[in-house]
Amino acid sequence: MKTHKNKPEGKNLLGKVKAAIDREHLVPDGIRTVVGISGGADSVALLHILHRLGYNIAAAHLNHSIRGKDANADEAFVKTLCEKLDVECTTTKTDVPALAKEKKISIEMAAREARHRLFRSITSSLKHQTSPAPIALAHHADDQLETFFLRAARGSSSAGLGGMKPFQPLENLTLIRPMLGIRRAEILQWLEKEGLDWREDASNENEAIPRNSIRHQILPTLGKINDRAAENILRTMETLRADEETQATRIVARNQLIRFGVNPTYKAVEQFIAFSARTEGTTHLDLEGIRITNEYGKMNVGQVSSQFCRETMRMKKGIGILYKKNEASISLEKIGGRKIIIRTPRPGDRMKPYGMTGSKKLHDIFIDLKTPKAQRAEFPVVECGGEIIWLPGYRIARGWELSSSSEPALHIFA
């Protein structure tokens, strides 16, 4: 038996599977992986490969009772193989045709339900592990191609046409598929080269089954039209899956921003996605008056302090004009001894900005200033005689300005 230790990773079947597992983070360190094995070429290859790569594995086999004596022979083959490899094997027998009839579902759906029930019974017995046991399935690139055409024929969204994913969390189950990028011909070639046996399922030749028809008719025809057709379709499926993952990420980010009280604009969503991807140190992202803190990948949210605060504003009389944006010089003559009020904005508030004609809504001014929504409700507004005379950080109102730099003024500091 060849060890493959000296072959460069990624150039042989073992290397490709190991690279896929590492790239997609499919198997947590030290966690037992359960290999679903039917006895067919694909699952037998996966069991051998994971065993040779040194993963901590167990095997699970469903005798589906579909093919009578052949199904029993499959079970016996799997048990013998696992004994030879010293791999713990759990088998169960289910009358899948009867289950399909009882639940009024297809044989395929009933078999999947029975397999998942078996997988859950095994993973529930491994709860002492720090992470759930992943279930390794032997789906490969040809399965992806068949899935693409089946779904396209029935009508499917772009997400459906993307096919199966290497990592698929289900209720109480985690399915992994480390051979999705490998063509079946390569798997068979490896098995033959290594002198490894497997069981053939005669039903795989029945072209009345849609998936078999695609396998034996459509895929070979595509190869005659373009010898890179399968490769191109698989690449398209990868793009569709990537687009779906990107969209899913954007939806999650959008929902989080809404929960934080931030308007989920395109720019805000993009900023949050990049920000939340950081897992080192502590960083902050300020959006619309909301401060989001990323502490080693954990998100916390709070308010950003406003630059201007009513409680800290002060006034004094003086001469001349102050020009800083947090300072205002109002004509004492215009004030005429009336009371100065510092309040918060009210619905419908308007002011007549100095240097402009007419009036403008405070709401529109806040938008122009890009004032965060979370800060607007408590933003200080200076009023005299029922008129807004100054908005800190913006400008004073028309008619309240000084006529000269030597004129008496009320200086207001925000």
Secondary structure by P-SEA (a helix, b strand, c coil): ccccccccccccaaaaaaaaaaaaccccccbbbbbbccccaaaaaaaaaaaaacccbbbbbbcccccaaaaaaaaaaaaaaaaaacbbbbbbbbaaaaaaaaacccaaaaaaaaaaaaaaaaaaaaccccccbbbbbbccaaaaaaaaaaaaaaccccccccccccccccccbbbbbccccccaaaaaaaaaaabbbbbbcccccccccaaaaaaccaaaaaaaaccaaaaaaaaaaaaaaaaaaaaaaaaaaaaaaaaacccccaaaaaaaaaaacccccbbbbbcccbbbbbcccbbbbbbcccccccccbbbbbbccccccccccccccccccbbbbbbbccccccccccccccbbbbaaaaaaaacccccccccbbbbbccccccccccccccccccccccccccccccc
